[in-house]
Amino acid sequence: MKRTRALATLRRSWRLLRSFRFEQTAPAIFYGGLAQDTAALVDTLSRDHSLSLTGARVLDVGGGPGYFASAFAQRGASYVGLEPDVGEMAAAGISVAQAVRGDGTCLPFADNTFDITYSSNVAEHIPNPWDMGEEMLRVTKPGGRLVVNEFSTPVIPGFRTVYKEYLPRAVPALAKVFSSNAEAYEYLAESIRAWPNQEELAAAINANGWEDAGWQDLTAGIVALHSAVKPLD
């Protein structure tokens, strides 16, 4: 994943972290930048595997504001976002384009519909992530690709220990400054600690029915981008 690896820079991580403070006050800055970054990651990873977003049908399980549909459309993809609570975003004044309301563990789509199924920061926060993985497999075309972007385990040994030990305290503290829902971020920190590391998650994805699962560490492994392919038969 040579091209994808080139995107895993400190500059990228710092840019996303800085934009987090605008999540509530200026969502176009935060979500717009996040959407462009997401589409760039998926596009680049696809090209690393000799695929293209041009003309591809992309399902985003967990969805997001309309910025995501626009970012993927700019790269020629047909984007559908599955959002569990569209009303919450609408109440916040955030538009949701090309979104379907539904449950990630019971996707409202026919078998073999999408070329790429993508999810970011969803699987680690639900009680039955492997059910979601099976559903994503079902709706992906044979030969299609899974892309999962989740918090993971830092690869720097000393920092890994500090990260795991102090994360439950650091994330809620930051959330109190930058977000209106600190309790949700406290749960986020605990779920991150319990989530499998990179190698364990790749093995679990393969066991879920996918093939050739691998990953690219982002932000020194704090986040990892996993990818796999649906078998042809």
C-alpha positions in Angstrom: 0.0 0.0 0.0 2.7 2.4 -1.1 0.4 5.3 -2.0 -1.7 4.9 1.1 1.4 4.8 3.3 2.5 8.2 1.8 -0.7 9.8 3.3 0.1 8.6 6.8 1.9 11.8 7.9 2.1 13.8 11.0 0.9 16.8 9.1 -2.3 15.0 8.2 -2.9 13.9 11.8 -2.3 17.4 13.1 -4.6 19.0 10.5 -7.5 16.6 11.6 -6.8 17.1 15.3 -6.9 20.9 14.9 -10.2 20.8 13.0 -11.9 18.9 15.8 -12.5 22.1 17.7 -14.9 23.2 15.0 -17.2 20.1 15.2 -19.9 22.0 17.0 -19.3 25.7 16.0 -18.3 25.3 12.4 -19.2 21.8 11.2 -18.4 22.6 7.6 -14.7 23.0 8.6 -14.6 19.8 10.6 -16.8 17.5 8.5 -15.8 19.0 5.2 -12.1 18.4 5.9 -12.8 14.9 7.3 -14.9 14.0 4.3 -12.1 15.0 1.9 -9.6 13.1 3.9 -11.8 10.0 4.0 -12.4 10.0 0.3 -8.7 10.5 -0.4 -7.8 7.6 1.8 -10.3 5.2 0.2 -9.4 6.4 -3.3 -5.7 6.0 -2.7 -6.1 2.6 -1.1 -8.3 1.5 -4.0 -5.6 2.5 -6.5 -3.0 0.6 -4.4 -5.1 -2.5 -5.2 -5.6 -1.6 -8.9 -9.1 -0.4 -8.4 -10.7 3.0 -9.1 -13.4 5.1 -7.4 -14.6 6.3 -10.8 -17.9 4.6 -11.4 -17.7 2.6 -8.1 -20.7 2.1 -5.8 -19.6 3.0 -2.3 -21.5 2.2 0.9 -20.4 4.1 4.0 -21.8 2.2 7.1 -22.2 4.8 9.8 -22.7 7.5 7.2 -21.9 11.1 7.7 -23.1 14.6 6.7 -23.6 15.5 3.0 -19.9 16.6 2.8 -19.0 12.9 2.4 -21.3 12.4 -0.6 -19.8 15.4 -2.2 -16.2 14.3 -1.5 -16.8 10.9 -3.0 -18.7 12.3 -6.0 -15.7 14.5 -6.8 -13.8 11.3 -7.3 -16.4 9.8 -9.6 -18.0 7.4 -7.0 -21.7 6.8 -6.4 -21.9 7.2 -2.6 -24.6 5.9 -0.2 -24.3 6.6 3.5 -26.1 4.4 6.0 -26.9 6.6 9.0 -28.5 5.2 12.2 -29.9 8.5 13.2 -30.4 11.0 10.4 -32.7 13.1 12.7 -29.9 13.9 15.1 -27.8 15.5 12.3 -30.8 17.3 10.9 -31.5 18.7 14.4 -28.0 20.0 14.5 -28.5 21.8 11.1 -26.2 19.4 9.2 -27.5 18.2 5.9 -27.4 14.5 5.0 -27.2 13.8 1.3 -27.7 10.4 -0.3 -28.3 8.8 3.2 -30.4 5.8 4.1 -31.5 5.3 7.7 -30.8 1.8 8.9 -28.9 -0.7 11.1 -25.4 -1.7 10.3 -26.1 -5.2 11.5 -29.1 -5.6 9.1 -28.3 -3.6 6.0 -31.3 -2.6 3.9 -29.6 -3.5 0.6 -29.6 -6.5 -1.8 -26.7 -9.0 -2.0 -23.7 -8.1 -4.1 -24.6 -4.4 -4.5 -21.5 -2.4 -3.7 -17.9 -2.3 -5.1 -16.6 -0.9 -1.8 -18.0 -1.0 1.7 -16.5 1.4 4.1 -16.9 2.2 7.8 -15.1 4.5 10.2 -15.2 4.5 14.0 -18.4 2.4 14.1 -17.5 -1.3 14.6 -15.6 -0.8 17.8 -18.5 1.0 19.4 -21.3 -1.6 18.9 -21.9 -4.8 20.8 -21.9 -7.1 17.8 -19.3 -5.8 15.2 -18.9 -9.2 13.5 -22.6 -9.2 12.6 -21.9 -5.9 10.9 -18.9 -7.4 9.1 -21.1 -10.3 7.8 -23.7 -7.8 6.5 -21.0 -5.7 4.8 -19.7 -8.9 3.2 -23.2 -9.8 2.0 -23.8 -6.5 0.2 -20.3 -6.3 -1.3 -19.8 -7.6 -4.9 -17.5 -10.6 -5.3 -14.0 -9.2 -5.7 -15.2 -6.0 -4.0 -13.3 -4.4 -1.1 -13.9 -3.7 2.5 -12.3 -0.7 4.1 -12.4 -0.2 7.9 -10.9 2.8 9.6 -10.8 2.4 13.4 -8.8 3.5 16.4 -6.1 0.9 17.1 -2.9 0.2 19.0 0.1 2.6 18.8 3.2 0.9 17.3 5.7 2.9 19.5 6.3 0.7 22.6 6.7 3.4 25.2 3.9 5.6 23.8 1.6 2.5 23.5 1.7 2.0 27.3 1.0 5.7 28.0 -1.8 5.8 25.4 -3.6 2.7 26.9 -3.1 3.9 30.5 -4.2 7.6 30.1 -6.6 7.5 27.2 -9.7 7.0 29.4 -8.9 10.3 31.2 -7.5 12.3 28.3 -10.3 11.8 25.8 -13.2 12.9 28.1 -11.1 15.9 29.2 -10.5 17.0 25.6 -14.2 16.4 24.8 -15.3 18.8 27.6 -13.3 21.5 25.8 -14.2 20.7 22.2 -17.5 18.8 22.3 -20.9 19.0 23.9 -21.1 15.3 24.7 -18.3 14.4 27.0 -20.0 11.2 28.2 -20.0 9.7 24.7 -16.3 10.3 24.5 -15.7 8.6 27.8 -17.4 5.5 26.4 -15.3 6.0 23.2 -12.1 5.8 25.2 -13.1 2.6 27.0 -14.2 0.9 23.7 -10.9 1.8 22.1 -9.0 0.1 24.9 -11.0 -3.1 24.4 -10.7 -3.2 20.6 -8.3 -5.8 19.0 -4.9 -4.6 17.8 -4.0 -4.5 14.1 -3.0 -8.1 13.7 -5.9 -9.4 15.7 -8.4 -7.4 13.8 -7.0 -8.5 10.4 -7.4 -12.2 11.6 -10.9 -11.5 12.7 -11.8 -9.9 9.4 -10.5 -13.0 7.5 -12.4 -15.3 9.9 -15.5 -13.2 9.1 -15.4 -14.4 5.5 -13.2 -11.9 3.8 -9.7 -12.6 2.3 -6.3 -11.0 2.3 -7.0 -8.6 5.2 -4.2 -6.2 5.8 -3.7 -2.7 7.3 -1.9 0.6 7.1 -1.1 2.4 10.4 -2.1 6.0 10.6 -0.8 8.4 13.3 1.7 5.8 14.5 -1.0 3.2 14.9 -3.4 5.3 17.0 -5.7 4.7 13.9 -5.4 1.8 11.5 -6.9 1.5 8.0 -7.8 -2.2 7.4 -8.7 -3.6 4.0 -9.8 -6.9 2.7 -11.5 -8.4 -0.4 -14.6 -10.5 -0.9 -13.9 -13.9 -2.3 -15.0 -14.4 -6.0 -16.7 -17.7 -5.2 
